[in-house]
């Protein structure tokens, strides 16, 4: 696939056909090659000089412009950032990422939360108390009364170092009749009966960190004493897959010397439901960051993932790697994101001392506290609203064609990996366009991404 263009109109090619993505309306319009060339040229210079710069006769220019007018692609609004698209509505499902533990039993070389240190520059509370875990459950329905479902996602550090707090939350949620679901991101090295009892009682969804086979995994994911962990993780996974099975997403970090293709191949070979393999998120000068050649390779491998999604959808199979799902569905619905992840709106973080944050990754970062779960909940909800209003897309985002599909980038990570994060996000958006274009004439097949077709078939 070749793509080009800057600004709110993005021209791209897929399998010999050309399309224009109009950011202002979040839609994709087929164009012919000459129209594509003209649109690209118009983005680089004054529209009145575009035709002459291409060496076209004035009558030819007028024919191309007339065709683009009829397609709604040639007007002042096409080249401005004013949006007329529908905005994704506020979610009635809210995720709360909770640092059950702000310490870890491993010493992974690429850990971007510094083994649970996060942004703290001095002593910190290491473990969420059971009382705070219970209070969180009880205050959320009061704080956000319009929400239908809360997902409590335990994070860290290693959250399974604090099973007591997790159990307290699971037990407190039982009186709310299905309003709460639970998830956890874990390194899978805490293996005991209490852990599996709590995970099954809460019907947890598991994000399990496993980088690859033993030789790849153990290079990065070591105990504090430098010991291997792959065997423990595989034992943990085996227990999760015993009846009743819990949903497991295998999660791998792609870094220097370990490719996306290798990570995906391994994750597809083990017994997990979903997979996630993403580039390491570290400062540019870190020795594990992808170099320029590896970034090019990563983006090429992303294209292979998109190809596998297309192939699966044609067979009616939802993708195991679902990284493109939300953006393709945005294109199907013609809706734009107002933020990258809904931080401080329909996603919040809670640190181990009960501090409420826009995102759990901001724990310890000065000036990010919204309040505490011991405060009246309206306090931190209102502070969250103010934080979200003050942390919209950056000025450079406003000129980026991918903004309505991206929402402005991760507010917790842009200061860490900057333009690298933007480059890979644009690649993801570009490939979402490619997937959408593949089904342009048969968009109903894209409903598999939302599980809608599966439900339809199961009801017939």
Secondary structure, 3 states (H helix, E strand, C coil): CEEECCCCEEEEEECCEEEEEECCCCEEEEECHHHHHHHHHHHHCCHHHHHHHCCCCHHHHHHHHHHHHHCCCCCHHHHCCCCCCEECCCCCEEEEEEECECCCCECCCCCCCHHHCCCCCCCCCCECCHHHHHHHHHHHHHHCCCCCEEEEEEECCCHHHHHHHHHHHHHHHHHHCCCEEEEEEECCCCCCHHHHHHHHHCCCEEEEECCCCHHHHHHHCCECCCCCCHHHHHHHHHHHCCCCCCCEEEEEEEECCECHHHHHHHHHHCCCCEEEEEECCCCCCCCCCCCHHHHHHHHHHHHHHHHHHHHHHHCCCCCCECCCHHHHHHHHHCEECCCCCCECCCEEEECCCCEEECCHHHCCCCCCEEEECCCCHHHHHHHHHHHHHHCCCCHHHHHCCCHHHHCCCCCCCHHHHHHHHHHHHHHHHHHHHHHHHHCCCCHHHHHHHHCHHHHHHHCC
